[in-house]
Amino acid sequence: MKNTEFYIGWMPKAPEGFAKQVRKTLFVLFPLALIVGLVLASFQKKFSTANFEFGKSTEVKGIYFNSPMPMLKVLNGKDIWGNTSYTTIPLVGYGKHGAETAIMELEKEKNVSFNNKELTLKGTLLYSDGKTLLQVSKEEDPVINIGKDADVSLMQGQTELGIQTIRGEIIDPKCYFGVMKPGEGKVHRDCAIRCILGGIPPVLKVMNEKGEKNYYLLVGPNGEKMNEVVQDYVAEPVEMEARVVQQDDWVILYVKDKSIKRISAISLYKSQSQSASCVSSCMK
């Protein structure tokens, strides 16, 4: 470009030297901008596939159990080996509350214990990553039908996976599986703590080196609630020792007393515990 060339925006055509320099600059900047955009996009989290069927009521029929937390055991049919298959659906209450108080009030109102009975409930489904929860309806009576006592042998569908050390992040499942996006991490920590202290069962999210996720319901060593125990560790990388029990499509961790400790975020993915891989294979 010659030093004598000068371009004013309202001119119909730029001087040749000036136009040539602009073309060269754009030729360099355009692919550079494209590369930067792709790099930045690769570091972004994927959009959550979690769903909360807000405003839609669904009736779910199953066997109700109140231990270690309120849940429905729903018949799925037969698995590939011809065995009866079940899905366990944990129950949560309306807002930032667990389902325990709501169920107790309904039992008192109906003058009957729901435990180990065939029960049809109406509520709102939450689901993601193959896990399903049911928010018990608040506006109207959620109990559609109370059936007969179930076969006690249904409770025997548990598999002991031994004592294991497991690393992950403690989340509140109601927000994570659909109500909030994002429903995890530091940005959601305060909300998650309030939900867990409100009675929603805490869950440990575990991710292995391949990015595969597993989810573990957390209870105390004897099946007692540990919502208050975990409140200081929510949304942080943690490690814990627990007795691991598989129940249908969920895994329950009976966490040893005072075994939860903070770890670095990097160590979450360095060497995952046996249970992460074991559960993946056991669930197939």
C-alpha positions in Angstrom: 0.0 0.0 0.0 1.4 3.3 -1.0 1.8 6.1 1.6 -0.1 8.4 -0.6 -3.2 6.2 -0.7 -6.1 7.4 1.5 -9.6 5.8 1.9 -12.7 7.5 3.1 -15.7 5.3 4.0 -18.2 7.0 1.7 -16.0 6.5 -1.4 -17.5 3.9 -3.8 -14.2 2.0 -4.1 -11.1 1.7 -1.9 -7.7 2.3 -3.4 -6.1 -0.9 -4.8 -3.2 -1.0 -2.4 -5.6 -0.5 0.6 -8.0 -3.1 -0.6 -5.2 -5.6 -1.1 -4.0 -5.1 2.5 -7.5 -5.6 3.9 -7.9 -8.9 1.9 -4.6 -10.2 3.3 -5.6 -9.3 6.9 -9.0 -11.0 6.5 -7.3 -14.0 5.0 -5.3 -14.4 8.2 -8.0 -13.4 10.8 -10.9 -15.4 9.5 -9.3 -18.9 10.0 -7.7 -17.7 13.2 -11.1 -16.6 14.6 -12.6 -20.0 13.5 -9.9 -21.9 15.3 -10.3 -19.9 18.5 -14.1 -20.4 18.4 -13.7 -24.2 18.0 -11.1 -24.3 20.9 -13.4 -22.3 23.2 -16.4 -24.4 22.3 -14.5 -27.7 23.1 -13.9 -26.5 26.7 -17.6 -25.7 27.2 -19.8 -28.2 29.2 -22.2 -30.2 27.2 -25.9 -29.2 27.5 -27.7 -31.2 30.2 -30.1 -33.8 29.0 -32.0 -33.7 32.3 -35.8 -33.4 32.1 -38.4 -32.1 34.6 -41.9 -32.7 33.3 -43.2 -29.4 34.8 -47.0 -29.1 34.7 -47.4 -32.8 33.7 -48.7 -35.4 36.1 -47.9 -39.1 35.7 -49.3 -42.1 37.6 -46.6 -44.6 38.7 -47.5 -48.0 40.1 -45.0 -50.0 42.2 -44.1 -51.4 45.5 -43.5 -48.7 48.1 -40.6 -49.0 50.5 -39.6 -46.4 53.1 -36.1 -47.7 53.8 -33.5 -46.6 53.3 -35.6 -43.7 51.8 -39.1 -43.4 50.2 -39.1 -45.2 46.9 -41.2 -47.1 44.5 -40.0 -50.4 43.0 -41.6 -50.6 39.6 -41.9 -53.7 37.4 -40.0 -53.4 34.1 -40.7 -56.9 32.7 -38.0 -59.4 31.9 -34.3 -58.8 31.4 -32.2 -60.6 28.6 -31.8 -63.6 30.9 -35.5 -64.0 31.5 -35.4 -62.7 35.1 -37.9 -60.2 36.4 -36.5 -56.7 36.2 -37.4 -53.7 38.4 -36.6 -50.0 38.4 -36.3 -48.2 41.7 -37.7 -44.7 41.6 -36.8 -42.5 44.7 -39.5 -40.1 45.8 -39.0 -36.4 46.5 -41.4 -33.8 47.9 -42.5 -30.5 46.5 -40.0 -27.6 46.5 -36.9 -28.1 48.5 -38.3 -31.0 50.6 -37.9 -34.8 50.7 -41.0 -37.0 50.4 -40.8 -38.5 53.9 -43.0 -36.0 55.7 -45.5 -35.9 52.9 -45.8 -39.7 52.9 -46.2 -39.8 56.6 -49.0 -37.3 56.5 -50.7 -39.3 53.7 -50.4 -42.5 55.8 -52.0 -40.7 58.7 -54.8 -39.4 56.6 -55.5 -42.8 55.0 -54.9 -44.6 58.3 -52.7 -47.2 56.7 -49.0 -47.8 56.4 -47.8 -47.8 52.7 -44.6 -49.8 53.4 -44.3 -53.0 51.4 -47.7 -52.3 49.7 -48.6 -52.0 46.0 -49.1 -48.3 45.6 -50.0 -46.0 42.7 -48.9 -42.4 43.1 -49.4 -39.3 40.9 -46.6 -36.9 40.5 -44.0 -35.2 38.3 -41.2 -37.2 36.7 -37.6 -36.1 36.7 -35.1 -38.1 34.7 -31.6 -38.1 33.2 -28.7 -40.6 32.5 -31.0 -43.6 32.9 -32.2 -42.5 36.4 -35.8 -41.5 37.3 -37.3 -39.7 40.3 -40.9 -38.8 41.1 -41.9 -35.6 42.8 -45.1 -36.3 44.8 -47.9 -34.1 43.8 -48.8 -31.3 46.3 -51.9 -29.7 44.9 -54.2 -32.7 45.1 -54.2 -36.2 46.6 -51.3 -38.0 45.0 -52.5 -41.5 46.2 -54.4 -43.1 43.3 -54.6 -46.6 44.8 -53.4 -48.6 47.8 -53.1 -52.3 47.0 -52.2 -55.5 48.8 -49.0 -56.3 50.6 -46.2 -57.2 48.3 -44.1 -60.4 48.3 -41.4 -59.9 50.9 -38.9 -61.6 48.6 -38.9 -58.5 46.4 -36.6 -56.9 49.0 -34.0 -59.6 48.5 -33.1 -58.2 45.1 -29.9 -56.6 46.5 -26.3 -57.4 45.6 -23.5 -56.7 48.0 -20.5 -55.2 46.3 -18.2 -55.0 49.3 -16.5 -52.2 51.2 -15.0 -49.7 48.7 -13.4 -46.3 48.6 -15.2 -44.0 46.2 -14.6 -40.5 44.9 -17.1 -38.1 43.4 -19.2 -35.0 43.9 -22.2 -34.9 46.3 -25.3 -33.5 44.5 -29.0 -33.0 45.2 -30.7 -35.3 42.7 -33.9 -33.2 42.3 -32.1 -30.3 40.8 -29.5 -32.3 39.0 -31.9 -34.6 37.3 -34.1 -31.9 35.9 -35.3 -29.0 38.0 -32.2 -26.8 37.6 -29.7 -26.2 34.9 -26.9 -26.3 36.0 -27.8 -28.5 38.9 -24.2 -29.2 40.1 -20.9 -27.5 40.9 -20.1 -24.4 42.9 -22.7 -22.2 41.2 -25.4 -24.5 42.5 -23.9 -25.3 45.9 -26.2 -23.1 48.1 -29.4 -24.4 46.4 -28.2 -28.0 46.7 -27.4 -27.6 50.4 -30.9 -26.3 51.1 -32.5 -29.1 49.1 -30.5 -31.8 51.0 -31.2 -30.2 54.4 -34.9 -30.1 53.4 -34.9 -33.9 53.2 -34.0 -34.7 49.6 -31.6 -37.7 49.7 -28.0 -36.8 48.8 -26.4 -38.6 45.8 -22.8 -39.1 44.9 -22.0 -38.5 41.2 -19.0 -40.5 40.1 -17.2 -40.0 36.7 -14.5 -42.3 35.4 -11.6 -41.5 33.0 -13.9 -42.2 30.0 -16.5 -39.6 31.1 -19.0 -42.3 32.1 -21.2 -41.3 35.0 -22.6 -43.4 37.9 -24.9 -42.3 40.7 -25.0 -43.5 44.3 -27.6 -42.9 46.9 -26.0 -42.0 50.2 -27.1 -43.2 53.7 -25.4 -43.8 57.0 -23.7 -47.1 58.0 -27.0 -48.5 59.3 -29.2 -46.9 56.6 -30.0 -43.7 58.6 -30.3 -40.4 56.9 -27.0 -38.4 56.6 -28.3 -35.2 55.1 -26.8 -33.0 57.8 -23.5 -34.9 57.8 -22.8 -34.2 54.1 -23.9 -30.5 54.0 -20.3 -29.2 54.4 -19.1 -31.4 51.5 -21.8 -30.7 48.8 -20.5 -29.7 45.4 -16.9 -30.4 46.3 -14.6 -33.3 45.3 -14.8 -35.9 48.0 -13.7 -39.4 48.9 -15.5 -41.8 51.2 -15.5 -45.4 52.4 -18.7 -47.3 52.2 -20.5 -50.6 52.0 -21.7 -50.8 48.4 -25.1 -52.4 47.7 -26.8 -52.6 44.3 -30.6 -52.3 44.4 -32.2 -52.7 40.9 -30.8 -49.8 38.8 -29.5 -47.8 41.7 -26.5 -48.3 44.0 -26.7 -47.4 47.7 -23.6 -46.4 49.7 -23.8 -47.2 53.4 -21.1 -44.6 54.3 -18.8 -45.3 57.2 -18.8 -42.7 60.0 -16.4 -39.8 59.5 -15.0 -41.3 56.3 -15.8 -38.4 54.1 -12.9 -36.2 53.2 -12.2 -33.5 50.7 -9.8 -34.2 47.8 -8.4 -32.2 44.9 -10.4 -32.0 41.7 -7.6 -33.5 39.7 -7.5 -36.7 41.9 -11.2 -37.3 41.0 -10.1 -38.6 37.5 -6.7 -40.0 38.2 -7.6 -43.3 39.7 -11.2 -44.1 40.1 -12.4 -46.7 42.7 -13.3 -50.2 41.8 -17.0 -49.6 42.3 -17.2 -47.2 39.3 -16.2 -49.9 36.9 -17.9 -52.7 38.8 -21.2 -51.0 38.8 -21.0 -50.3 35.1 -20.5 -54.0 34.4 -23.0 -55.2 37.0 -25.7 -53.0 35.5 -25.4 -54.6 32.0 
